[in-house]
């Protein structure tokens, strides 16, 4: 079962691959942790699957003397940006969500090999020859009976648990139009304001300035004082 997710807002598609495969927020964080460990101790706790940077695993001594302390400091710094602990490298991982992410949900189930299946395998001559080739009596490894097959072998089957595909999309729920509508509703509710009242308010301001500064009247004539009338 797999699903795709498309992220709106700030996302990063500039790094399609990491040392842990396709880019994801978790893979970016793991890569950041490996970078800090390698710069500080010269090794990492677990070599990543795609070891393009030629990391080496820490020995027990390296992990005890340097790796564990560096990891704990990095973890505290990453989870608590206000911490005063500092490392010689950049520990604040700038890991954004990918713009498109595909996830596969893995499920593991197991059961014992049935005895009838082991008997059927043991009857196959090719299987017996292969069992003799991997047997080592000096180490106590013997595959001589079908019971040995049942106790020491497994059958691995990889398949899709379901053919169902789930596609998850993210949409902006609160848009600019919603914001403007809410502001207009609040103004109308508490102030009784509308577009026309706002225009009338600006008209009143302009007419007041013109009246007291330019002696303007609504009739379009200037007021004449007593001296001008005489």
BELCORKA-V427284 format. One record per residue. N is the residue number from 1. SS is DSSP state (A for helix, B for strand, O for the rest). PSI is psi in whole degrees, 0 to 359 (NA if undefined). Layout:
# BELCORKA-V427284
N:SS:PSI, N:SS:PSI
This chain:
# BELCORKA-V427284
1:O:134, 2:B:159, 3:B:154, 4:B:145, 5:B:129, 6:B:125, 7:O:133, 8:O:160, 9:O:217, 10:O:111, 11:O:168, 12:O:120, 13:O:14, 14:O:342, 15:O:88, 16:O:334, 17:B:152, 18:B:181, 19:O:353, 20:O:19, 21:B:214, 22:B:148, 23:O:135, 24:O:166, 25:A:318, 26:A:319, 27:A:323, 28:A:320, 29:A:317, 30:A:320, 31:A:323, 32:A:318, 33:A:317, 34:A:321, 35:A:319, 36:A:315, 37:A:317, 38:A:321, 39:A:329, 40:A:316, 41:A:349, 42:O:16, 43:O:172, 44:B:160, 45:O:321, 46:O:128, 47:O:130, 48:O:159, 49:O:321, 50:O:88, 51:O:66, 52:O:341, 53:O:7, 54:O:48, 55:O:153, 56:O:149, 57:B:144, 58:O:139, 59:O:169, 60:A:323, 61:A:316, 62:A:320, 63:A:323, 64:A:324, 65:A:333, 66:A:313, 67:A:312, 68:A:315, 69:A:318, 70:A:319, 71:A:316, 72:A:320, 73:A:318, 74:A:317, 75:A:319, 76:A:321, 77:A:323, 78:A:318, 79:A:342, 80:O:87, 81:O:340, 82:O:2, 83:O:149, 84:O:354, 85:O:133, 86:O:143, 87:O:157, 88:O:351, 89:O:171, 90:O:115, 91:O:346, 92:O:100, 93:O:121, 94:O:81, 95:O:107, 96:O:163, 97:O:143, 98:O:150, 99:O:327, 100:B:131, 101:B:132, 102:B:123, 103:B:140, 104:B:123, 105:O:117, 106:O:137, 107:O:137, 108:O:130, 109:O:149, 110:O:157, 111:O:162, 112:O:149, 113:O:125, 114:O:147, 115:A:325, 116:A:323, 117:A:321, 118:A:319, 119:A:319, 120:A:321, 121:A:321, 122:A:335, 123:O:343, 124:O:124, 125:A:323, 126:A:322, 127:A:320, 128:A:318, 129:A:319, 130:A:322, 131:A:321, 132:A:327, 133:A:332, 134:A:357, 135:O:145, 136:B:93, 137:A:329, 138:A:329, 139:A:5, 140:O:22, 141:B:106, 142:O:130, 143:O:86, 144:O:344, 145:O:169, 146:A:335, 147:A:324, 148:A:324, 149:A:316, 150:A:321, 151:A:334, 152:A:356, 153:O:161, 154:O:157, 155:O:121, 156:O:124, 157:O:128, 158:O:124, 159:O:167, 160:O:129, 161:O:335, 162:O:149, 163:O:8, 164:O:139, 165:B:126, 166:B:127, 167:B:121, 168:B:127, 169:B:145, 170:O:133, 171:O:153, 172:O:117, 173:O:325, 174:O:103, 175:O:178, 176:A:323, 177:A:321, 178:A:319, 179:A:312, 180:A:321, 181:A:319, 182:A:319, 183:A:316, 184:A:322, 185:A:320, 186:A:317, 187:A:318, 188:A:326, 189:A:314, 190:A:333, 191:O:350, 192:O:25, 193:O:148, 194:O:182, 195:A:321, 196:A:321, 197:A:326, 198:A:318, 199:A:319, 200:A:326, 201:A:314, 202:A:323, 203:A:318, 204:A:318, 205:A:315, 206:A:317, 207:A:325, 208:A:317, 209:A:316, 210:A:326, 211:A:316, 212:A:343, 213:A:324, 214:A:8, 215:O:40, 216:B:140, 217:O:159, 218:O:335, 219:O:352, 220:O:5, 221:O:150, 222:B:146, 223:O:139, 224:O:133, 225:O:180, 226:A:326, 227:A:320, 228:A:330, 229:A:325, 230:O:NA
